[in-house]
Amino acid sequence: MSFMNGGERRESGRCFVDTNLFVHAHDRTAGRKREVARILISPLRETLVPFT
């Protein structure tokens, strides 16, 4: 995952994801929020590592 920091693009193995994104992504009544949340978290699905 990459992020911008002062115009500089960096690669990082970690990122912060607000839990509301996951809530909205699964809430069928959330409408547009659900659509946007699903788009935002879709790249994360490939990189998520479960906590053990």
C-alpha positions, 0 to 999 in steps of 0.5 A, a space after each residue: 500500500 502506498 501513501 502520500 507524505 508531503 508530495 512523496 510517495 512511499 510504500 508501507 506494509 501498514 495503514 490505518 483503516 477506520 472501522 466505519 469503512 467496514 461497517 458501511 461496506 457490509 450495511 446493505 442500507 448504507 446506499 452510496 456510503 456502501 458503494 464508496 466503502 467497498 471501492 476503498 477497501 477492495 485493494 486491502 482485501 489482497 493485502 490483509 493479514 489476519 492477526 494471530 
